[in-house]
Amino acid sequence: MGYFQSYQEARLALNSPGMRKITINRFLENHILQYCITNIMQEMHVGLDDTDSTKGMCTTFLAYIITERLLKDRVKFLEYPKLVRLNPNVPWKTRGNGAVALHFATDDVERVRQHITEMVLLYSDLQNGANPGVVFLEGDNITSHMKRFSQDALHKIVKISDAQSIIKQAGGDTLSLGTGMGIIGATAAIAYDFRDSTVEIITYRRDTNLGTQRHIDPDSVRMMQEKTFPYTFNSYDDDSGHVLIAPRGPDPVFYGIRGEYPNILHRASSMIIHKERLRGHMIFRTNQGTGDHLQHIIKSDAMEPHTSGCVQGVVSSEPQIIPGGHMCFNIHSKGISIPCWTYKPTKLPQKLSGLICGDHLIVGGGVRAESVDHSRSINIENVHVQRLAPHITYRNPRCERCNKSMKSKGRGQHFWCIRCGDKAEHRQQVFIPRKISEGEYSAVMTAHRHLTRPPQRHNKINRITFEPNTNWVAVYEY
């Protein structure tokens, strides 16, 4: 990263051939050496997860106040804080199954570790069931094992023991409380390798407002979405009139706007009308809206419960709408029949009701464990209709002279026209127009998960470059 790791390294740099060509007095040399020594900085990764509970707190807020403190300690951030959403089908997740990682350089590793530890202990919602995990990794030694573990955590169940072993092998160490479940997310967030990425600006409330109702002008959110489309997403649902940027619980987040680029998020945030005095904001690089949890291919002969991914197959049973508006159909994949379910709130039953046997699909979703009432199946998040089967029916042939439907003489016999007596040997094949087209089908916006790829992002791959001089983190004046 270009940092001097020791006095000796700084001295060697100063005495390099290029530097020796410069005439320099002792006074200037001492100043250069002093600059090098005081700027010896150690690269560091810190991962955080499971500091929140269903009743409050937010790991992104803890990351915000840690960042606020680290900036006072003059650390140098090397990339945007990462907000990594992991497997959404994990049954014991809190709310969004999101972990956070910070990447920076510091000249005092022990002081930074102490400050972070103090804040984790102070702010984690332990009394309501939080199980915090923190990972400290010095240097840039993110191993291939860590990256593989991170990808596994995106689509399946992984073990705390595996995370601890991987971190130990990489030379890092951990801090955990309760069950320590947060070690999994903390490890995954540090090592997450973005295939595609988005950004989110999250604003935070002051302590005096926690637990009170959020008042945001819905028209301002609607107008913001219209003016920033397609560079922001999932802010306002036109069909229901719901504002989607603000949580409903007692956590410290006031609102969060998701999009493609930091400068667009600043512009979008300035359009939101509200009267509450806020604490500050921070921009995160995220995998939200990427659909990356569905890149994993689920093996039809080994569907592990709570796995996320996709499976390719052919519709083998007609869709059935059951009481309540939910829908089920089967697909045939590599010799195995797989039940697929979609639910009324997603509006997918209406969209997919036109499927017939023989249609070729890629189904994305999560594997639901078998129960007394249901076999192991896939809960659908989206469907890609690859190829439609012809919808064919048969009817009695029409008489070419009379243009009337012919009658059958009986099983295995020909057809005849009762008016003119003409005959025909076979029933007539009729192609029925399909009520569904090839393409992508996903849930309505209000049913999207954090990772769900919105229609406007289909086939989009976004790379985010850190711009440290932008207003990516701010503490508002009190």
Protein Blocks (a to p, Z undefined) as FASTA:
>chain_A
ZZafbfklmmmmmmpmklmmpccdfklmmmmmmmmmmmgccddddddehkbcfkbgjfkl
mmmmmmmmmmmnopacfbdcddddddfkbfkbcklopacddddddfblklmmmmmmmmmm
mmpcfknopacdddddehjbdcfklmmmmmmmmmpccdfklmmmmmmmnopacddehjll
mmmmmmmmmmpccfbdcddddddddfklgoiacdddfklmmmmmmmmpckbghkbcfkno
pafkbcfblbfbfbdcddfbfklmmmmmmmpccfbdcfbdcddddfehklmmmmpccdfk
lccehiacddddddfbdcdddehiiacddddeehiacdddddfklommmmmmmpcehiac
ddddddddddfkbccddddfbdcdfbdcddddddddddfklopacddfbehiacddfkno
pacfbdcddddddfbdcddddddfklpcfklccfklgoiacdddddfkbcfbccddZZ
